[in-house]
Amino acid sequence: MDIIERGLDWLGDELTVAGAIAILLVAFTLLSAFAAAFRQSRASARLATTKVEPGSAVDAGNHAVLHQTGSVEEPPGQQVFARLAGRLRGRPFLQDNLLFLSRWATAPLQVGSVTPSGRALGRAMAAELPAQYRVCVELGGGTGSLTRALLAAGVPREALIVIERDPRLAAYLRRRFPGVRIVLGDARHLSGLLAAQGIETVDAVVSSLPLRSLPRRVGEAIVAESFRVLAEDGVYVQYTYALQPPVREDAAYRLRLTGEARKRVWSNLPPATVWRYRRAA
């Protein structure tokens, strides 16, 4: 009976409708990435064999494109995702997953999963927040699944600050959550990012960053920065798909932290465990 109930709960979660959808999206992502790499290699070969005279029409055209866009055009695979995401406006579930997959295809180790976190995981994270707080920081806003769960749990928009290093995802979050402060930047520089917002200390940090798949020094720097801005009784909430703690044991020892596994969310895809960290007594 317990297994059946878990299965029904899994099917009822908006972000985990069916495992087949995730498999198809992953296959689409990989095919798009291979197609993009193949087209880029062919384009590079053509450019290498094409002589462009300074001041020629071709050279002038290249300068005009760079002047108008300010950057090199995105790979074809990313253009496909952008066009599809535009057609899915009004369907946040599909749009979120497609946008999330496009960023995963670009940097899989930094994103850490092929699907956004589910609502059940977001509720479990929000349940670990202190009873009273003034400022809550979310690390790695992604497509906003955790942001939405925090707001639904009662976190005031003016009390929530979301840190996101991907410019496209940050722009998406600003459109989706007006009134929430979306800060473009790296979590390793959290204290500086918050100082620019006029904030020195916060009461809670919730993180969607894949600490276990990041380089050791990067993961430890993110946690150290989080506790640099956390109040003495502040909490750091992090989920992980791994069986080990999200903050490596040696890093927790050096930073003098105590961690506790709070809840295993089986309905998430993949299942995740919510951990809560505090300063050691």
Secondary structure, DSSP 8 states (H G I E B T S, - for coil): -HHHHHHHHHHH-GGGS-HHHHHHHHHHHHHHHHHHHHHHHHHHHHHHH----TTSHHHHHHHHHHHHHSS----HHHHHHHHHHHHTTT-HHHHHHHHHHHHHHH-HHHH--SS---HHHHHHHHTTS-SS-S-EEEE--TTSHHHHHHHHTT--GGGEEEEE--HHHHHHHHHHSTTSEEEES-GGGHHHHHHHTT---EEEEEE---TTTS-HHHHHHHHHHHHHHEEEEEEEEEEESSSS-SS-HHHHHHTTEEEEEEEEETTSSS-EEEEEEEE--
